[in-house]
Structure formats: structure tokens, C-alpha cells
């Protein structure tokens, strides 16, 4: 399973651990992903997604899954989310 948010496309970033002696070693910054079930008001059922905490806040801010997907850009969404967006739009 990829470490990528299904709604925003956020993925791992690379950087450095920096010690007190200013030694640098490579590390990865992973996104804060959560497995959540979101309810669609239009389709009256729940859908499971693996999204970042920031995306979950955005869904809540926009007023739910249906409104979030309506405004979301297609190139950022995963194939599952894109399929659901088209199903809701019908």
C-alpha cells in the first residue's frame, strides 16, 4: 500500500536528520495517514479511504465527502476517489 493520500496526493518527502554536531543523515518525512470511513449523503453509504489528517480536516471544513469531491482537482485524486466523484455527479 502506497504512503500517499487518496484526496490530496501528499506523499513521503526526503530530508536530513541533523545532529547537535551538525552531522547530516538522510531520512524520510511520512505523511500522517489515517484509515477512515466517510459517509456519502448522496449515495447513503460509507466509503473507506486512506487520507492524511489535513485532508480529513478539509473534508470537514467543506461540509462532507460529497462537497469535498465536487471541488477537488481530478489530478490529485486517486482512482477510487475519482470513480466515486463521477458516481456522485450522476
N, C-alpha and C positions, 0 to 999 in steps of 0.2 A: 504494500500500500504506500503510495507516494505521500511524502510530507508536504502536501500542498493544499491550500484552502480551496474548496469547491466553488466558493462565491467570489472571492477577491483575487485568487491566483497567487496569494502570498506563499513563498517557499523558503527554503533554507538560504541563509546568507553566510558568507565566509568572512573571517576577520582574524584578529590576533588576541591571544592571552598575553597580557603584559605584566611581568613580574615587578617586584619592588626594585630589582636591579636593572629594569628596563629590557629584560630578555623577552623576545617575542616568539611565540609558537602558534602555529595555525590552529584555528578552532572553527566550529560551525555554530551559528545562531539559528535555532529552530523556531518556527512559528508556534504559537500557543494554540494547538488544535484540540478541538473537543468533538466527540461524537454526540450529536443532538438529533432529536426528532422534532420537526417543525410541522405545525398543522396548517393545511391549506383550507381557507374559508370557502373558496370557490368549489373545490373538489370534495370537501368534507372528509378528508383523511390525512394521516400523518405521513411524512417522508423523512427518511434518515439521511443525514449529511455529516461530513467531517469538515467543520469550518473553524476558522480562527475566532478567538474571543472578540476581536474587533469587528468581525463580520456579524457575529451574534448581536452585538450592540447596535450595529447598523440596521439589522432586520427589525429589532425592537423599536428603533428610532423612526423608521419609515412606516411602522404600523402593521407589520406582519410579513409573512413569507410572500404572499401574492403581490403586495405593493413593492417589496424589495426587488423581486424578479422582474416586474414590469419596468423599473427604472435602470436595472443593471445592464452593463455592456455585455454583448454576446461573446466577445473575445476573452473576457475574464472568467466566464462561467465554465464549469466542467460539462462534459457531455450529458450527464444525468440531470444537472440543473438546467441546461439548455432545453432538454427534452421536456422537462416539467414546465418551463416558461412557455413553450409553444402549446402545451396541453391546456394551460390556464388561459392563454389568449383566445382559445377557440370559443 
